[in-house]
Structure formats: C-alpha cells, structure tokens
Amino acid sequence: MDGISASIAQYSMDMAQVKAQSQAQVSMLKNVMELQETSMEQLLASMGVGAGLNVQA
C-alpha cells in the first residue's frame, strides 16, 4: 500500500502544481487582454472613432 499511497501523493502534488501554473497563466493572460483593451480604446479615441463602440471581448 505504501507504493500506492506514494503514487497518489505524488499525483496530488503534480496536479496542484499544474493548477497553480494554470492559474498564473490565466492571470497573466487576463492582464494582457485588459492592456490590449485599454490600448484599443486609446487608439480609437485618438482616431476620433469608437465613441459608441464596445471593445470588450
């Protein structure tokens, strides 16, 4: 049983690491998307267009 318990523990740790990495990637992607949204709003405003546009994804 020790081998099975060790395997389960290792799998659990691996999954926790994958989850943490995924959460970090999602957070970074969200930040990039928010920056792109702001940049697009500023670009459209500087061109005098987009006052009535919603650029949210």
Secondary structure per residue as TSV (DSSP state, phi and psi in degrees):
chain	resnum	aa	ss	phi	psi
A	1	M	-	360.0	-25.1
A	2	D	H	-62.3	-37.3
A	3	G	H	-64.7	-41.1
A	4	I	H	-67.5	-43.8
A	5	S	H	-62.1	-41.0
A	6	A	H	-65.9	-39.6
A	7	S	H	-65.2	-42.9
A	8	I	H	-63.9	-42.8
A	9	A	H	-63.1	-42.9
A	10	Q	H	-64.2	-44.1
A	11	Y	H	-60.9	-42.8
A	12	S	H	-62.2	-42.7
A	13	M	H	-66.4	-40.7
A	14	D	H	-62.0	-43.8
A	15	M	H	-65.9	-37.7
A	16	A	H	-64.6	-37.7
A	17	Q	H	-67.3	-42.8
A	18	V	H	-62.7	-41.5
A	19	K	H	-62.8	-43.9
A	20	A	H	-63.8	-41.2
A	21	Q	H	-64.8	-41.7
A	22	S	H	-64.0	-42.3
A	23	Q	H	-63.7	-38.9
A	24	A	H	-65.5	-41.8
A	25	Q	H	-64.8	-41.9
A	26	V	H	-63.7	-41.5
A	27	S	H	-62.9	-44.1
A	28	M	H	-65.1	-41.4
A	29	L	H	-63.3	-40.4
A	30	K	H	-61.3	-43.3
A	31	N	H	-62.9	-41.6
A	32	V	H	-63.8	-43.8
A	33	M	H	-64.2	-40.1
A	34	E	H	-64.5	-39.9
A	35	L	H	-64.5	-42.2
A	36	Q	H	-64.7	-38.7
A	37	E	H	-62.7	-45.4
A	38	T	H	-63.7	-42.5
A	39	S	H	-62.5	-41.5
A	40	M	H	-65.6	-42.4
A	41	E	H	-59.6	-43.6
A	42	Q	H	-67.0	-40.1
A	43	L	H	-63.1	-48.4
A	44	L	H	-63.0	-40.8
A	45	A	H	-63.9	-39.3
A	46	S	H	-68.5	-24.3
A	47	M	T	-89.5	-5.0
A	48	G	T	77.7	20.0
A	49	V	-	-126.8	168.0
A	50	G	-	87.9	10.1
A	51	A	T	-61.8	-34.6
A	52	G	T	-102.2	8.4
A	53	L	-	-90.8	145.9
A	54	N	-	-108.6	112.8
A	55	V	-	-96.3	12.6
A	56	Q	-	-70.5	143.3
A	57	A	-	-83.0	360.0
